[in-house]
Amino acid sequence: MTGDAIKTMKLYSRVDRVYAQLRHAGIADGDPIPPDLLSRFDQYHYHGTEAVDEGIARLALKPHHRVLDVGSGLGGPARFIAGQAGCRVTALELQADVHEVASRLTERCGLAHLVSHKRGDVLDGAVPPGRFDALFAWLAFLHIPDRERLYRRCREALRPGGGMYVEDYFERGPFTDEERETLAVKVYSRNLPRLDELRRDLGRAGFADIVIEDVTASWTEHVAERAQAYRDNREHEVALHGEQVFAGLDDFYSSIAGLFRAGNLGGVRLLARRP
Ligand SMILES: C[S@@+](CC[C@H](N)C(=O)[O-])C[C@H]1O[C@@H](n2cnc3c(N)ncnc32)[C@H](O)[C@@H]1O
């Protein structure tokens, strides 16, 4: 995957919009950024840094642990993990523009000694095998239809005994044709697993101690509130980013809220270990 096809998902348009958000918060271009201020803007998943705290606790991270964040986006979770747990984190991101903005943000947060950004596709073996004590992925697996290869790559990245923590989508439904189309185009997501398939495929890929938690109820509420809050803030958002960016994100947030509300899209928190 080159990283361009995924741009049908509007969250990934004009990712440099984070700089406008920072300027609005009083941080001029190029100035140092307090990481706790940035964390309002750099988490591309649900429940922000609370969700990352949950991951840190569940994998009992220690400062000596080597961490891999797969599909690291703007680097929000990676920087938060480094800041909270003191670990060294490799942030692996597919899209060139996202990777570049993420690297720059990490430098400006003064965290480049702990977080190293790497551009690449997790399926292509972009990271060295057997190196990591912990692997995280927030809302990245949903973009990767070749689950067999994905899970194998993730297991290989971990050292024996290493743990994986994932938050992602699953097919609770069956999806309608229209939902499949919305997922494919607006979310760049195909081939989401059912929970029984998820457990089976992770077992086949060699994971053990698999724990699967259905978090659909909390995500359904979260995405509904997010969509409403974004729309309520229209004037501010248009002033900051322009009409086109607002329209794209408004459509994206309301489509996600609609998919969860309809009941066929679910959210899962998943833990597993490489034996
Ligand atoms: C919804 S974003 C979440 C970003 C980040 N995990 C967060 O929670 O803030 C998913 C990210 O996964 C990345 N991604 C998708 N497929 C990937 C792949 N095959 N290898 C590496 N990254 C990938 C996307 O480019 C995107 O930035």
The ligand as a Gaussian input file, in Angstrom:
#p B3LYP/6-31G(d) Opt

LIG

0 1
 C       -7.336000       6.310000      12.689000
 S       -5.624000       6.587000      12.542000
 C       -5.121000       6.390000      14.214000
 C       -3.766000       7.010000      14.497000
 C       -3.233000       6.780000      15.910000
 N       -3.178000       5.358000      16.208000
 C       -4.087000       7.483000      16.928000
 O       -4.877000       6.794000      17.576000
 O       -3.983000       8.699000      17.061000
 C       -4.950000       5.100000      11.788000
 C       -3.542000       5.279000      11.204000
 O       -3.053000       3.994000      10.741000
 C       -2.252000       4.235000       9.596000
 N       -2.099000       2.993000       8.810000
 C       -3.054000       2.404000       8.040000
 N       -2.571000       1.310000       7.445000
 C       -1.280000       1.167000       7.835000
 C       -0.242000       0.229000       7.535000
 N       -0.482000      -0.767000       6.713000
 N        0.972000       0.390000       8.121000
 C        1.195000       1.447000       8.945000
 N        0.257000       2.379000       9.252000
 C       -0.974000       2.250000       8.714000
 C       -3.011000       5.324000       8.860000
 O       -2.213000       5.968000       7.903000
 C       -3.482000       6.211000      10.011000
 O       -2.604000       7.269000      10.279000

